[in-house]
Amino acid sequence: MKRSCLVLFFAAASALRPSSRGIRRSVFYATSTRKRTQKPKAPPQTTDEIPIYNSSPTEQRVPLPASAANAALYEEEMKEEEAARAKDDLCRTMFARFARGQELLRRNHGAPVLHGPDTLDLFVGDLAAGGVAPDVIELLQRMREGAMLNGAGGTQGGRLQLSLACLNKEEEFQEHVKEAFFREGDVHFELFPSTTKSIESFCSLLAAEASLRERPIKVLVPADAHYAWTNVLAKYESHPYLKSMYLSMGDDLQVLKETRFRPGDLVVGVYTLANTVSGRATPVDWFQDVLAYCEGEGASTAYFVDAALAGLCVAKDTLDLRADEDVSEILDGAIGLVQSGFKDFGLSSMLFLDDAEFECCSHRNERGLQNAVAGGAHALIKYAPVTSIPESPTLAFLLYAREYTAFRKSSFVELCAKLRKAIPDHVDYELRPLFPLLHLEFKDADVTAALTDALMATYSLITIDAEPNVVRLWPTPTNHDVADAIAAFFD
């Protein structure tokens, strides 16, 4: 009887206890490795069209009285306003693409990349004071803060779709930049990650051209050229047709006299607008004599201008702030130009090429996607060791290249005026502008040495043993306090 009661008691307890088998199973599936590592689904892609701003809102203008003088003045004023509106409209359109691309890339990369130094903030303020539309100023500020992520691609996700990227292949944008920095006409323009990559691409083009012609191309590299030219051309020592020649300004053309030139040879000289260390330009008369000698021997000549130090300032608009050489004729006749943007607001390197001289550029195919993406149909890209950069967060700032140049020049002149006030009258010195550098040359070398020591820790000045009397300054809108430091030195 007792045993029967115990059996009934345990049976009742088992019936009342909830089963845990189902719970364990559900917990197992809830914490399954397969479930935990699945990627979350991306938000549905929208197909919003990119707004294109065809025209800015304008007020109705009242025509002036009909007269020849007033009509001409009115027409000129209207042209200026139309040009300004067109530039603002293009900036709005480009930003619309930037904003759409940012939203797409944010899903893969998180937060935008901050981009641009304090100088750009000051420049945007200068544009606002100059009358640029407030909404465009806001767009430029947002671009400066970073409208693309990780160079429009980064390390995890794919690149932007072509229609959503702010490409430098925008025809109106291309024409504007070419005309501002180089010249109008059939000119090719590319952005590269660095000046060295631009030089590599140009030399690769020369190598391809020489192989196609089966005729020698000789590159003349003066002693003041950037060392990247020597490093890049050294890779072509075994090339059967591309040869490099290194010249010194004092060798009286001896290297050329020991070289054989024949009709059909192409000689390409490298002209440096501003040496990286000294800031000086290659002597124009000497450079022209070198090319004239080669032409006298039967070779054809051309030259490429290395204006990397000018940054994103329009080099041809800064010649009035260069006291060494008149290089306007050199700039007008160059077949190519390189300028480096990293010294300004991180836009890498710009390469311009007048490709009429090159046979390998005459067979390009203007059709298809490869022509639209990174200039893939052009020989400059086809033979380059690195692709170009079709997108950049600050690309739209090139629309205001001339305004940026005027802004930098104004700041440069302002610092010169501050330095003249900072240095006492009894000190014998000369202020020599070599934009973007500024030479402060003292008659007394001891004064130069003492001032250099006082400024070195803060301003990292560049010194040259051959010019012990020169203090080299790099004026920017954000370092005018160097004038106060110099004034304190003389006090």
Secondary structure, DSSP 8 states (H G I E B T S, - for coil): -HHHHHHHHHHHHHHHS---HHHHHHHHHHT-HHHHT----------------------------S-HHHHHHHHHHHHHHHHHHHHHHHHHHHHHHHHHHHHHHHHHH-S------HHHHHHHHHHHHTT--HHHHHHHHHHHHHSSSHHHHTTTS----GGGS--TT-HHHHHHHHHHHS-SSSEEEEEESSHHHHHHHHHHHHHHHHHHHTS-EEEEEETTS-HHHHHHHGGGTT-SSEEEEEE-TTSTTHHHHTS---TT-EEEEEEESS-TTT-----HHHHHHHHHHHHHTT-EEEEEEE-GGGTTS-GGGSGGGB-S---HHHHHH-SEEEEE-TTTTS--EEEEEEGGG-GGGTT----SHHHHSTTTTSHHHHT-SS------TTGGGGGGHHHHHHHHHHHHHHHHHHHHHHS-TTS-EEEEEETTEEEEEES-HHHHHHHHHHHHHHH-----TT-TTEEEE---TT-THHHHHHHHHH-
